Amino acid sequence: MTNLQVKLNNYPDWDREEQLNRNRIALQKLESRRQKILQITDEEVQERKIFLESFQHSIDQFRPQGSKLYSED
């Protein structure tokens, strides 16, 4: 018996369809985000990577040695 099965045995009134209905809005948002991610071009990926590296550098430049968040220093 898996861990999930044990948990479900502890909640006999749990209804999968009701839970899916409760999570419907969140699932729609996740699907929307997934679709947007699938449409990102390689150029956009590269731009985002450069932006992230710049962001990490600017955060770390003001932190003392040994307290950097993104770099090994």
C-alpha positions in Angstrom: 0.0 0.0 0.0 1.5 3.4 -1.0 1.6 6.4 1.2 -1.1 8.1 -0.9 -3.4 5.1 -0.5 -2.9 5.2 3.3 -3.8 8.9 3.4 -6.9 8.3 1.2 -8.0 5.5 3.6 -7.9 8.1 6.4 -10.2 10.4 4.3 -13.0 8.1 3.0 -15.2 11.0 2.1 -12.5 12.5 -0.3 -13.9 13.0 -3.7 -11.5 13.3 -6.6 -14.0 15.2 -8.8 -14.8 17.7 -6.1 -11.1 18.3 -5.5 -10.5 18.9 -9.2 -13.4 21.3 -9.2 -12.0 23.2 -6.2 -8.6 23.4 -8.0 -10.0 24.3 -11.4 -8.9 27.9 -11.4 -5.4 27.1 -10.2 -5.2 24.3 -12.9 -6.3 26.8 -15.5 -3.6 29.3 -14.5 -1.0 26.6 -14.5 -2.0 25.5 -18.0 -1.9 29.1 -19.2 1.6 29.6 -17.8 2.7 26.3 -19.4 1.4 27.4 -22.8 3.2 30.7 -22.5 6.5 28.9 -21.6 6.1 26.7 -24.6 5.9 29.8 -26.9 9.1 31.4 -25.7 11.7 31.7 -28.4 15.4 30.8 -28.1 16.1 34.6 -28.3 13.9 35.3 -25.4 15.5 32.5 -23.4 18.9 34.1 -24.0 17.6 37.5 -23.1 16.1 36.2 -19.8 19.4 34.4 -19.0 21.4 37.6 -19.5 18.9 39.5 -17.3 19.1 36.9 -14.6 22.9 36.9 -14.6 22.9 40.8 -14.4 20.4 40.6 -11.6 22.5 38.1 -9.6 25.6 40.2 -10.1 23.9 43.4 -8.9 22.5 41.6 -5.8 25.9 40.1 -4.9 28.0 43.2 -5.5 26.6 44.9 -2.4 26.9 41.9 -0.1 30.0 41.3 2.0 32.5 38.5 1.2 31.2 35.1 2.4 27.6 36.3 2.2 27.1 36.2 -1.6 23.8 34.6 -2.7 24.7 33.7 -6.2 28.5 33.6 -6.6 31.2 31.5 -5.0 33.0 34.4 -3.5 
